[in-house]
Amino acid sequence: MQSVTAEEIARTVLAVLVLIIPTTLVLRATGVPQRWAPALAVLRGMLQLAVLSIILTGVITDARLVALALVVMFAAAALTSARRLGTVRAHLPLVVAGMGTGIVVTLVVVFATGAIELSARYALAVGGIIIGNAMSTSTLAGRRLLQAADDRWDEIEGWLALGATPRQATLPISRHALHEALVPATDQTRTTGLVTLPGAFVGAIFGGISPLEAGRFQIVVLAGIMATAALTSAVVSLGLAPRLCRGDAALRSPSARPR
């Protein structure tokens, strides 16, 4: 395993700090709220990756520790997504159900078919990618749904007044939220190799794997991301929408959700 020198670490930190500057300056100049949030996110990510890199030295070959790491990652992802949708207590069960469904189904198919070897290192790599995308999709689906409910609440109330059930009244916004949540994963998959080179593909090549094998690994990962996104967004959007009609104003109030 190739070691990293102190000089390489210093250059990495310098590049990260310099890249933060234009990000913060642009947000400050345009008057965007929470202008420091991206910079703090990068710094936090750098610190967390540094700690993770040290921890993984002893984790990546132990199946039990990998399983524990994936559980911790899932818990952190679910809490983050639920918090982005409003109060954690109100949204966490649905977020856990949605993310859990997408992640479990995808990982079972990926490893049960033998498309990717079931080993500690591959479970950690693929599991981490799938969990991260499930979190993003859950957040996007939920926020799109809540925003659509705000914009079209009169229409929903009209359907309810005509005798529609909560699920029937909110079905159009559920479909809209589901579609919007799938756009990033769809675009990423469609443009792979044409516009973008995915991280898993590049990382595999840098790790010494042949381009053909790296491509095989990447397409399985992309298909897994799509499946996870579809299942997660379906559970979140279809599960959350009817609850908006049951009198809990906090679920649909913009002031109750972090921006």
C-alpha positions as protocol buffer text, in pm:
chain_id: "A"
residue {
  index: 1
  type: MET
  ca { x: 0 y: 0 z: 0 }
}
residue {
  index: 2
  type: GLN
  ca { x: 143 y: 335 z: -106 }
}
residue {
  index: 3
  type: SER
  ca { x: 202 y: 579 z: 177 }
}
residue {
  index: 4
  type: VAL
  ca { x: 130 y: 950 z: 165 }
}
residue {
  index: 5
  type: THR
  ca { x: 408 y: 1194 z: 246 }
}
residue {
  index: 6
  type: ALA
  ca { x: 374 y: 1500 z: 466 }
}
residue {
  index: 7
  type: GLU
  ca { x: 441 y: 1721 z: 162 }
}
residue {
  index: 8
  type: GLU
  ca { x: 152 y: 1563 z: -30 }
}
residue {
  index: 9
  type: ILE
  ca { x: -79 y: 1617 z: 267 }
}
residue {
  index: 10
  type: ALA
  ca { x: 27 y: 1982 z: 292 }
}
residue {
  index: 11
  type: ARG
  ca { x: -37 y: 2038 z: -79 }
}
residue {
  index: 12
  type: THR
  ca { x: -377 y: 1875 z: -49 }
}
residue {
  index: 13
  type: VAL
  ca { x: -478 y: 2097 z: 242 }
}
residue {
  index: 14
  type: LEU
  ca { x: -353 y: 2404 z: 52 }
}
residue {
  index: 15
  type: ALA
  ca { x: -555 y: 2317 z: -258 }
}
residue {
  index: 16
  type: VAL
  ca { x: -870 y: 2262 z: -52 }
}
residue {
  index: 17
  type: LEU
  ca { x: -832 y: 2593 z: 131 }
}
residue {
  index: 18
  type: VAL
  ca { x: -768 y: 2784 z: -192 }
}
residue {
  index: 19
  type: LEU
  ca { x: -1071 y: 2625 z: -363 }
}
residue {
  index: 20
  type: ILE
  ca { x: -1290 y: 2732 z: -72 }
}
residue {
  index: 21
  type: ILE
  ca { x: -1208 y: 3100 z: -135 }
}
residue {
  index: 22
  type: PRO
  ca { x: -1394 y: 3152 z: -468 }
}
residue {
  index: 23
  type: THR
  ca { x: -1686 y: 2949 z: -338 }
}
residue {
  index: 24
  type: THR
  ca { x: -1728 y: 3173 z: -35 }
}
residue {
  index: 25
  type: LEU
  ca { x: -1661 y: 3496 z: -225 }
}
residue {
  index: 26
  type: VAL
  ca { x: -1926 y: 3419 z: -487 }
}
residue {
  index: 27
  type: LEU
  ca { x: -2188 y: 3337 z: -224 }
}
residue {
  index: 28
  type: ARG
  ca { x: -2100 y: 3649 z: -26 }
}
residue {
  index: 29
  type: ALA
  ca { x: -2112 y: 3875 z: -331 }
}
residue {
  index: 30
  type: THR
  ca { x: -2454 y: 3741 z: -435 }
}
residue {
  index: 31
  type: GLY
  ca { x: -2598 y: 3769 z: -85 }
}
residue {
  index: 32
  type: VAL
  ca { x: -2682 y: 3401 z: -54 }
}
residue {
  index: 33
  type: PRO
  ca { x: -2788 y: 3301 z: 300 }
}
residue {
  index: 34
  type: GLN
  ca { x: -2563 y: 3066 z: 496 }
}
residue {
  index: 35
  type: ARG
  ca { x: -2273 y: 3159 z: 269 }
}
residue {
  index: 36
  type: TRP
  ca { x: -2024 y: 2981 z: 495 }
}
residue {
  index: 37
  type: ALA
  ca { x: -2210 y: 2647 z: 478 }
}
residue {
  index: 38
  type: PRO
  ca { x: -2024 y: 2508 z: 171 }
}
residue {
  index: 39
  type: ALA
  ca { x: -1684 y: 2605 z: 313 }
}
residue {
  index: 40
  type: LEU
  ca { x: -1764 y: 2450 z: 649 }
}
residue {
  index: 41
  type: ALA
  ca { x: -1895 y: 2139 z: 472 }
}
residue {
  index: 42
  type: VAL
  ca { x: -1566 y: 2099 z: 283 }
}
residue {
  index: 43
  type: LEU
  ca { x: -1359 y: 2147 z: 597 }
}
residue {
  index: 44
  type: ARG
  ca { x: -1576 y: 1903 z: 788 }
}
residue {
  index: 45
  type: GLY
  ca { x: -1552 y: 1653 z: 502 }
}
residue {
  index: 46
  type: MET
  ca { x: -1175 y: 1686 z: 495 }
}
residue {
  index: 47
  type: LEU
  ca { x: -1153 y: 1618 z: 868 }
}
residue {
  index: 48
  type: GLN
  ca { x: -1392 y: 1324 z: 850 }
}
residue {
  index: 49
  type: LEU
  ca { x: -1208 y: 1169 z: 556 }
}
residue {
  index: 50
  type: ALA
  ca { x: -879 y: 1205 z: 740 }
}
residue {
  index: 51
  type: VAL
  ca { x: -1020 y: 1023 z: 1041 }
}
residue {
  index: 52
  type: LEU
  ca { x: -1190 y: 763 z: 819 }
}
residue {
  index: 53
  type: SER
  ca { x: -869 y: 696 z: 627 }
}
residue {
  index: 54
  type: ILE
  ca { x: -689 y: 620 z: 950 }
}
residue {
  index: 55
  type: ILE
  ca { x: -970 y: 400 z: 1081 }
}
residue {
  index: 56
  type: LEU
  ca { x: -1007 y: 204 z: 756 }
}
residue {
  index: 57
  type: THR
  ca { x: -650 y: 84 z: 782 }
}
residue {
  index: 58
  type: GLY
  ca { x: -771 y: -170 z: 1035 }
}
residue {
  index: 59
  type: VAL
  ca { x: -1134 y: -201 z: 927 }
}
residue {
  index: 60
  type: ILE
  ca { x: -1127 y: -281 z: 558 }
}
residue {
  index: 61
  type: THR
  ca { x: -1030 y: -649 z: 605 }
}
residue {
  index: 62
  type: ASP
  ca { x: -1260 y: -727 z: 900 }
}
residue {
  index: 63
  type: ALA
  ca { x: -1617 y: -813 z: 799 }
}
residue {
  index: 64
  type: ARG
  ca { x: -1756 y: -734 z: 1144 }
}
residue {
  index: 65
  type: LEU
  ca { x: -1600 y: -390 z: 1155 }
}
residue {
  index: 66
  type: VAL
  ca { x: -1716 y: -321 z: 800 }
}
residue {
  index: 67
  type: ALA
  ca { x: -2072 y: -413 z: 898 }
}
residue {
  index: 68
  type: LEU
  ca { x: -2050 y: -180 z: 1197 }
}
residue {
  index: 69
  type: ALA
  ca { x: -1911 y: 99 z: 977 }
}
residue {
  index: 70
  type: LEU
  ca { x: -2199 y: 59 z: 731 }
}
residue {
  index: 71
  type: VAL
  ca { x: -2454 y: 75 z: 1014 }
}
residue {
  index: 72
  type: VAL
  ca { x: -2296 y: 396 z: 1144 }
}
residue {
  index: 73
  type: MET
  ca { x: -2293 y: 542 z: 793 }
}
residue {
  index: 74
  type: PHE
  ca { x: -2659 y: 453 z: 741 }
}
residue {
  index: 75
  type: ALA
  ca { x: -2760 y: 606 z: 1075 }
}
residue {
  index: 76
  type: ALA
  ca { x: -2575 y: 930 z: 1000 }
}
residue {
  index: 77
  type: ALA
  ca { x: -2724 y: 946 z: 649 }
}
residue {
  index: 78
  type: ALA
  ca { x: -3080 y: 886 z: 772 }
}
residue {
  index: 79
  type: LEU
  ca { x: -3049 y: 1149 z: 1044 }
}
residue {
  index: 80
  type: THR
  ca { x: -2908 y: 1400 z: 797 }
}
residue {
  index: 81
  type: SER
  ca { x: -3189 y: 1343 z: 547 }
}
residue {
  index: 82
  type: ALA
  ca { x: -3462 y: 1355 z: 813 }
}
residue {
  index: 83
  type: ARG
  ca { x: -3320 y: 1679 z: 952 }
}
residue {
  index: 84
  type: ARG
  ca { x: -3320 y: 1833 z: 604 }
}
residue {
  index: 85
  type: LEU
  ca { x: -3691 y: 1758 z: 573 }
}
residue {
  index: 86
  type: GLY
  ca { x: -3783 y: 1918 z: 906 }
}
residue {
  index: 87
  type: THR
  ca { x: -3798 y: 1764 z: 1251 }
}
residue {
  index: 88
  type: VAL
  ca { x: -3610 y: 1437 z: 1288 }
}
residue {
  index: 89
  type: ARG
  ca { x: -3887 y: 1279 z: 1496 }
}
residue {
  index: 90
  type: ALA
  ca { x: -4149 y: 1348 z: 1231 }
}
residue {
  index: 91
  type: HIS
  ca { x: -3953 y: 1219 z: 932 }
}
residue {
  index: 92
  type: LEU
  ca { x: -3694 y: 969 z: 1054 }
}
residue {
  index: 93
  type: PRO
  ca { x: -3912 y: 652 z: 1041 }
}
residue {
  index: 94
  type: LEU
  ca { x: -4014 y: 719 z: 680 }
}
residue {
  index: 95
  type: VAL
  ca { x: -3661 y: 812 z: 576 }
}
residue {
  index: 96
  type: VAL
  ca { x: -3523 y: 495 z: 737 }
}
residue {
  index: 97
  type: ALA
  ca { x: -3788 y: 287 z: 559 }
}
residue {
  index: 98
  type: GLY
  ca { x: -3720 y: 449 z: 223 }
}
residue {
  index: 99
  type: MET
  ca { x: -3343 y: 440 z: 240 }
}
residue {
  index: 100
  type: GLY
  ca { x: -3342 y: 95 z: 395 }
}
residue {
  index: 101
  type: THR
  ca { x: -3560 y: -48 z: 120 }
}
residue {
  index: 102
  type: GLY
  ca { x: -3345 y: 93 z: -159 }
}
residue {
  index: 103
  type: ILE
  ca { x: -3014 y: -1 z: 0 }
}
residue {
  index: 104
  type: VAL
  ca { x: -3104 y: -355 z: 107 }
}
residue {
  index: 105
  type: VAL
  ca { x: -3263 y: -452 z: -225 }
}
residue {
  index: 106
  type: THR
  ca { x: -2973 y: -310 z: -424 }
}
residue {
  index: 107
  type: LEU
  ca { x: -2695 y: -468 z: -217 }
}
residue {
  index: 108
  type: VAL
  ca { x: -2868 y: -807 z: -208 }
}
residue {
  index: 109
  type: VAL
  ca { x: -2897 y: -810 z: -588 }
}
residue {
  index: 110
  type: VAL
  ca { x: -2542 y: -685 z: -647 }
}
residue {
  index: 111
  type: PHE
  ca { x: -2378 y: -944 z: -424 }
}
residue {
  index: 112
  type: ALA
  ca { x: -2623 y: -1233 z: -467 }
}
residue {
  index: 113
  type: THR
  ca { x: -2579 y: -1231 z: -845 }
}
residue {
  index: 114
  type: GLY
  ca { x: -2202 y: -1238 z: -807 }
}
residue {
  index: 115
  type: ALA
  ca { x: -2164 y: -923 z: -1017 }
}
residue {
  index: 116
  type: ILE
  ca { x: -1934 y: -792 z: -744 }
}
residue {
  index: 117
  type: GLU
  ca { x: -1739 y: -1014 z: -507 }
}
residue {
  index: 118
  type: LEU
  ca { x: -1886 y: -1030 z: -157 }
}
residue {
  index: 119
  type: SER
  ca { x: -1588 y: -927 z: 50 }
}
residue {
  index: 120
  type: ALA
  ca { x: -1529 y: -676 z: 326 }
}
residue {
  index: 121
  type: ARG
  ca { x: -1360 y: -417 z: 106 }
}
residue {
  index: 122
  type: TYR
  ca { x: -1620 y: -435 z: -173 }
}
residue {
  index: 123
  type: ALA
  ca { x: -1908 y: -430 z: 76 }
}
residue {
  index: 124
  type: LEU
  ca { x: -1765 y: -114 z: 229 }
}
residue {
  index: 125
  type: ALA
  ca { x: -1698 y: 52 z: -107 }
}
residue {
  index: 126
  type: VAL
  ca { x: -2030 y: -30 z: -272 }
}
residue {
  index: 127
  type: GLY
  ca { x: -2228 y: 12 z: 49 }
}
residue {
  index: 128
  type: GLY
  ca { x: -2082 y: 356 z: 109 }
}
residue {
  index: 129
  type: ILE
  ca { x: -2167 y: 471 z: -243 }
}
residue {
  index: 130
  type: ILE
  ca { x: -2522 y: 335 z: -227 }
}
residue {
  index: 131
  type: ILE
  ca { x: -2589 y: 480 z: 120 }
}
residue {
  index: 132
  type: GLY
  ca { x: -2465 y: 824 z: 14 }
}
residue {
  index: 133
  type: ASN
  ca { x: -2687 y: 828 z: -293 }
}
residue {
  index: 134
  type: ALA
  ca { x: -2987 y: 702 z: -96 }
}
residue {
  index: 135
  type: MET
  ca { x: -2944 y: 993 z: 145 }
}
residue {
  index: 136
  type: SER
  ca { x: -2930 y: 1248 z: -139 }
}
residue {
  index: 137
  type: THR
  ca { x: -3231 y: 1097 z: -313 }
}
residue {
  index: 138
  type: SER
  ca { x: -3437 y: 1082 z: 6 }
}
residue {
  index: 139
  type: THR
  ca { x: -3363 y: 1447 z: 80 }
}
residue {
  index: 140
  type: LEU
  ca { x: -3435 y: 1560 z: -275 }
}
residue {
  index: 141
  type: ALA
  ca { x: -3761 y: 1364 z: -301 }
}
residue {
  index: 142
  type: GLY
  ca { x: -3886 y: 1492 z: 34 }
}
residue {
  index: 143
  type: ARG
  ca { x: -3796 y: 1855 z: -28 }
}
residue {
  index: 144
  type: ARG
  ca { x: -3943 y: 1853 z: -379 }
}
residue {
  index: 145
  type: LEU
  ca { x: -4263 y: 1706 z: -238 }
}
residue {
  index: 146
  type: LEU
  ca { x: -4290 y: 1959 z: 43 }
}
residue {
  index: 147
  type: GLN
  ca { x: -4224 y: 2248 z: -194 }
}
residue {
  index: 148
  type: ALA
  ca { x: -4483 y: 2119 z: -442 }
}
residue {
  index: 149
  type: ALA
  ca { x: -4735 y: 2086 z: -158 }
}
residue {
  index: 150
  type: ASP
  ca { x: -4670 y: 2450 z: -60 }
}
residue {
  index: 151
  type: ASP
  ca { x: -4715 y: 2565 z: -419 }
}
residue {
  index: 152
  type: ARG
  ca { x: -5024 y: 2355 z: -494 }
}
residue {
  index: 153
  type: TRP
  ca { x: -5196 y: 2335 z: -158 }
}
residue {
  index: 154
  type: ASP
  ca { x: -5516 y: 2494 z: -289 }
}
residue {
  index: 155
  type: GLU
  ca { x: -5536 y: 2224 z: -554 }
}
residue {
  index: 156
  type: ILE
  ca { x: -5489 y: 1950 z: -293 }
}
residue {
  index: 157
  type: GLU
  ca { x: -5759 y: 2100 z: -73 }
}
residue {
  index: 158
  type: GLY
  ca { x: -5988 y: 2114 z: -374 }
}
residue {
  index: 159
  type: TRP
  ca { x: -5946 y: 1743 z: -441 }
}
residue {
  index: 160
  type: LEU
  ca { x: -6006 y: 1666 z: -74 }
}
residue {
  index: 161
  type: ALA
  ca { x: -6326 y: 1875 z: -82 }
}
residue {
  index: 162
  type: LEU
  ca { x: -6445 y: 1668 z: -377 }
}
residue {
  index: 163
  type: GLY
  ca { x: -6405 y: 1351 z: -174 }
}
residue {
  index: 164
  type: ALA
  ca { x: -6062 y: 1233 z: -283 }
}
residue {
  index: 165
  type: THR
  ca { x: -5854 y: 1039 z: -34 }
}
residue {
  index: 166
  type: PRO
  ca { x: -5528 y: 1195 z: 90 }
}
residue {
  index: 167
  type: ARG
  ca { x: -5331 y: 960 z: -136 }
}
residue {
  index: 168
  type: GLN
  ca { x: -5541 y: 1047 z: -440 }
}
residue {
  index: 169
  type: ALA
  ca { x: -5522 y: 1421 z: -369 }
}
residue {
  index: 170
  type: THR
  ca { x: -5143 y: 1418 z: -338 }
}
residue {
  index: 171
  type: LEU
  ca { x: -5062 y: 1163 z: -609 }
}
residue {
  index: 172
  type: PRO
  ca { x: -4968 y: 1427 z: -872 }
}
residue {
  index: 173
  type: ILE
  ca { x: -4714 y: 1596 z: -643 }
}
residue {
  index: 174
  type: SER
  ca { x: -4582 y: 1255 z: -536 }
}
residue {
  index: 175
  type: ARG
  ca { x: -4516 y: 1165 z: -898 }
}
residue {
  index: 176
  type: HIS
  ca { x: -4352 y: 1503 z: -957 }
}
residue {
  index: 177
  type: ALA
  ca { x: -4124 y: 1464 z: -654 }
}
residue {
  index: 178
  type: LEU
  ca { x: -4028 y: 1110 z: -755 }
}
residue {
  index: 179
  type: HIS
  ca { x: -3942 y: 1220 z: -1107 }
}
residue {
  index: 180
  type: GLU
  ca { x: -3736 y: 1516 z: -988 }
}
residue {
  index: 181
  type: ALA
  ca { x: -3546 y: 1302 z: -737 }
}
residue {
  index: 182
  type: LEU
  ca { x: -3436 y: 1066 z: -1015 }
}
residue {
  index: 183
  type: VAL
  ca { x: -3297 y: 1339 z: -1241 }
}
residue {
  index: 184
  type: PRO
  ca { x: -2942 y: 1355 z: -1089 }
}
residue {
  index: 185
  type: ALA
  ca { x: -2896 y: 976 z: -1096 }
}
residue {
  index: 186
  type: THR
  ca { x: -3039 y: 953 z: -1447 }
}
residue {
  index: 187
  type: ASP
  ca { x: -2815 y: 1229 z: -1582 }
}
residue {
  index: 188
  type: GLN
  ca { x: -2510 y: 1081 z: -1410 }
}
residue {
  index: 189
  type: THR
  ca { x: -2576 y: 744 z: -1569 }
}
residue {
  index: 190
  type: ARG
  ca { x: -2657 y: 880 z: -1916 }
}
residue {
  index: 191
  type: THR
  ca { x: -2343 y: 1092 z: -1938 }
}
residue {
  index: 192
  type: THR
  ca { x: -2098 y: 842 z: -1790 }
}
residue {
  index: 193
  type: GLY
  ca { x: -1799 y: 809 z: -2021 }
}
residue {
  index: 194
  type: LEU
  ca { x: -1923 y: 1099 z: -2234 }
}
residue {
  index: 195
  type: VAL
  ca { x: -1927 y: 1394 z: -1994 }
}
residue {
  index: 196
  type: THR
  ca { x: -1808 y: 1247 z: -1664 }
}
residue {
  index: 197
  type: LEU
  ca { x: -1570 y: 981 z: -1541 }
}
residue {
  index: 198
  type: PRO
  ca { x: -1724 y: 842 z: -1220 }
}
residue {
  index: 199
  type: GLY
  ca { x: -1512 y: 828 z: -909 }
}
residue {
  index: 200
  type: ALA
  ca { x: -1545 y: 452 z: -868 }
}
residue {
  index: 201
  type: PHE
  ca { x: -1420 y: 398 z: -1223 }
}
residue {
  index: 202
  type: VAL
  ca { x: -1123 y: 631 z: -1186 }
}
residue {
  index: 203
  type: GLY
  ca { x: -1041 y: 497 z: -841 }
}
residue {
  index: 204
  type: ALA
  ca { x: -1045 y: 139 z: -965 }
}
residue {
  index: 205
  type: ILE
  ca { x: -805 y: 223 z: -1247 }
}
residue {
  index: 206
  type: PHE
  ca { x: -574 y: 408 z: -1010 }
}
residue {
  index: 207
  type: GLY
  ca { x: -588 y: 100 z: -789 }
}
residue {
  index: 208
  type: GLY
  ca { x: -441 y: -112 z: -1069 }
}
residue {
  index: 209
  type: ILE
  ca { x: -757 y: -269 z: -1213 }
}
residue {
  index: 210
  type: SER
  ca { x: -788 y: -289 z: -1591 }
}
residue {
  index: 211
  type: PRO
  ca { x: -1018 y: -35 z: -1761 }
}
residue {
  index: 212
  type: LEU
  ca { x: -1250 y: -317 z: -1872 }
}
residue {
  index: 213
  type: GLU
  ca { x: -1287 y: -451 z: -1518 }
}
residue {
  index: 214
  type: ALA
  ca { x: -1325 y: -97 z: -1382 }
}
residue {
  index: 215
  type: GLY
  ca { x: -1600 y: -33 z: -1637 }
}
residue {
  index: 216
  type: ARG
  ca { x: -1779 y: -353 z: -1536 }
}
residue {
  index: 217
  type: PHE
  ca { x: -1763 y: -251 z: -1171 }
}
residue {
  index: 218
  type: GLN
  ca { x: -1885 y: 101 z: -1248 }
}
residue {
  index: 219
  type: ILE
  ca { x: -2190 y: -1 z: -1451 }
}
residue {
  index: 220
  type: VAL
  ca { x: -2303 y: -229 z: -1170 }
}
residue {
  index: 221
  type: VAL
  ca { x: -2263 y: 59 z: -926 }
}
residue {
  index: 222
  type: LEU
  ca { x: -2457 y: 295 z: -1154 }
}
residue {
  index: 223
  type: ALA
  ca { x: -2740 y: 45 z: -1193 }
}
residue {
  index: 224
  type: GLY
  ca { x: -2742 y: 6 z: -816 }
}
residue {
  index: 225
  type: ILE
  ca { x: -2761 y: 382 z: -769 }
}
residue {
  index: 226
  type: MET
  ca { x: -3057 y: 401 z: -1006 }
}
residue {
  index: 227
  type: ALA
  ca { x: -3240 y: 118 z: -831 }
}
residue {
  index: 228
  type: THR
  ca { x: -3172 y: 269 z: -491 }
}
residue {
  index: 229
  type: ALA
  ca { x: -3287 y: 612 z: -606 }
}
residue {
  index: 230
  type: ALA
  ca { x: -3610 y: 477 z: -751 }
}
residue {
  index: 231
  type: LEU
  ca { x: -3702 y: 269 z: -447 }
}
residue {
  index: 232
  type: THR
  ca { x: -3599 y: 531 z: -192 }
}
residue {
  index: 233
  type: SER
  ca { x: -3776 y: 821 z: -362 }
}
residue {
  index: 234
  type: ALA
  ca { x: -4090 y: 613 z: -417 }
}
residue {
  index: 235
  type: VAL
  ca { x: -4119 y: 518 z: -51 }
}
residue {
  index: 236
  type: VAL
  ca { x: -4041 y: 870 z: 73 }
}
residue {
  index: 237
  type: SER
  ca { x: -4262 y: 1064 z: -170 }
}
residue {
  index: 238
  type: LEU
  ca { x: -4560 y: 825 z: -165 }
}
residue {
  index: 239
  type: GLY
  ca { x: -4533 y: 783 z: 211 }
}
residue {
  index: 240
  type: LEU
  ca { x: -4493 y: 1148 z: 300 }
}
residue {
  index: 241
  type: ALA
  ca { x: -4756 y: 1300 z: 70 }
}
residue {
  index: 242
  type: PRO
  ca { x: -5072 y: 1163 z: 238 }
}
residue {
  index: 243
  type: ARG
  ca { x: -4944 y: 1277 z: 579 }
}
residue {
  index: 244
  type: LEU
  ca { x: -4962 y: 1636 z: 459 }
}
residue {
  index: 245
  type: CYS
  ca { x: -5341 y: 1611 z: 456 }
}
residue {
  index: 246
  type: ARG
  ca { x: -5374 y: 1496 z: 815 }
}
residue {
  index: 247
  type: GLY
  ca { x: -5345 y: 1825 z: 998 }
}
residue {
  index: 248
  type: ASP
  ca { x: -4972 y: 1846 z: 1074 }
}
residue {
  index: 249
  type: ALA
  ca { x: -4888 y: 2192 z: 938 }
}
residue {
  index: 250
  type: ALA
  ca { x: -4522 y: 2158 z: 1035 }
}
residue {
  index: 251
  type: LEU
  ca { x: -4479 y: 1894 z: 767 }
}
residue {
  index: 252
  type: ARG
  ca { x: -4554 y: 2139 z: 489 }
}
residue {
  index: 253
  type: SER
  ca { x: -4450 y: 2473 z: 634 }
}
residue {
  index: 254
  type: PRO
  ca { x: -4135 y: 2616 z: 470 }
}
residue {
  index: 255
  type: SER
  ca { x: -4033 y: 2777 z: 800 }
}
residue {
  index: 256
  type: ALA
  ca { x: -4018 y: 2432 z: 958 }
}
residue {
  index: 257
  type: ARG
  ca { x: -3755 y: 2310 z: 712 }
}
residue {
  index: 258
  type: PRO
  ca { x: -3389 y: 2407 z: 699 }
}
residue {
  index: 259
  type: ARG
  ca { x: -3272 y: 2562 z: 373 }
}
